[in-house]
Amino acid sequence: MSSSLFGLVGLVPFMAVWVVAAVVAATRWSRHPVVSALVVTSAAIHALTMVAQVVLPMRLIDRGGSAMSMGLVSAGIGLVGMVGSVCLIVAAFIGRQESGSPAVSRLF
């Protein structure tokens, strides 16, 4: 258990990034509800998968898990993390204005 605790301590800076992302999204929820929901969902998924990547392999080792079971668990965690990444990518591009709009023209 001490090695998984040590592994979790190393995740603190990354967890802080996801917590800040979720807080910022929550504060902007009334202005951008869909984007905010996607960012909060992504942050939660990424935070959970980071913890799972540390804790689950240690639990499997403690219980005598095989390399195959660890591979399957890692693949599952990776797929769940991919869903979080897709949520974040969709949030970045959903509801964008057309390229000919005045808001975009002012930038260039």
C-alpha positions in Angstrom: 0.0 0.0 0.0 2.9 2.4 0.7 4.1 2.2 -2.9 0.7 3.0 -4.3 0.5 5.9 -1.8 3.9 7.1 -3.1 2.6 6.8 -6.6 -0.5 8.9 -5.8 1.6 11.7 -4.3 3.3 12.0 -7.6 0.0 12.7 -9.2 -0.9 15.7 -7.1 0.3 18.3 -9.6 -1.7 16.6 -12.4 -4.8 16.2 -10.2 -4.5 20.0 -9.4 -4.7 20.7 -13.1 -7.9 18.7 -13.5 -9.5 20.2 -10.4 -8.7 23.7 -11.7 -10.2 22.8 -15.1 -13.4 21.5 -13.4 -13.7 24.6 -11.2 -13.2 27.0 -14.1 -15.8 25.0 -16.1 -18.2 25.0 -13.2 -17.9 28.8 -12.8 -18.7 29.3 -16.5 -21.6 26.7 -16.5 -24.3 29.3 -17.0 -22.6 30.8 -20.1 -21.5 27.6 -21.7 -23.4 24.6 -20.2 -22.5 21.9 -22.7 -18.9 22.8 -22.9 -18.6 23.1 -19.2 -20.3 19.7 -18.7 -17.9 18.1 -21.1 -14.9 19.6 -19.4 -16.1 18.6 -15.9 -16.7 15.1 -17.3 -13.3 14.9 -18.9 -11.6 16.2 -15.7 -13.4 13.6 -13.6 -12.6 10.8 -15.9 -8.9 11.8 -16.1 -8.6 12.1 -12.4 -10.2 8.7 -11.8 -8.0 7.0 -14.5 -4.9 8.5 -13.0 -5.7 7.0 -9.6 -6.7 3.7 -11.2 -3.4 3.5 -13.1 -1.6 3.6 -9.7 -3.9 1.6 -7.5 -5.3 -1.2 -9.6 -1.9 -2.7 -10.7 -0.7 -2.7 -7.1 -3.9 -4.5 -6.1 -3.5 -7.0 -8.9 0.1 -7.7 -7.8 -1.0 -8.1 -4.2 -3.6 -10.6 -5.2 -1.3 -12.6 -7.5 -2.7 -11.3 -10.8 -1.2 -12.4 -14.0 0.5 -10.3 -16.7 -2.6 -10.9 -18.9 -5.0 -9.5 -16.3 -2.8 -6.5 -15.7 -2.7 -5.9 -19.5 -6.4 -6.1 -19.7 -6.9 -3.7 -16.8 -4.4 -1.3 -18.3 -6.2 -1.5 -21.6 -9.5 -0.8 -19.9 -8.1 2.2 -18.1 -6.7 3.5 -21.3 -10.1 3.2 -23.1 -11.8 5.0 -20.3 -9.1 7.7 -20.4 -9.6 8.0 -24.1 -13.3 8.8 -23.5 -12.2 11.6 -21.2 -9.9 12.9 -24.0 -12.7 12.8 -26.5 -14.9 14.8 -24.2 -12.2 17.5 -23.9 -11.6 17.6 -27.7 -15.3 17.9 -28.3 -15.6 20.7 -25.7 -12.8 22.6 -27.5 -14.6 22.6 -30.8 -18.3 22.4 -30.1 -20.4 25.6 -30.8 -17.6 27.4 -32.7 -18.7 30.2 -34.9 -18.3 30.0 -38.7 -14.9 31.1 -40.0 -16.4 34.2 -41.7 -17.9 35.6 -38.6 -16.9 39.0 -37.2 -15.5 37.5 -34.0 -12.9 35.5 -35.9 -12.1 38.2 -38.4 -11.1 40.6 -35.6 -8.3 38.2 -34.5 -6.6 38.4 -37.9 
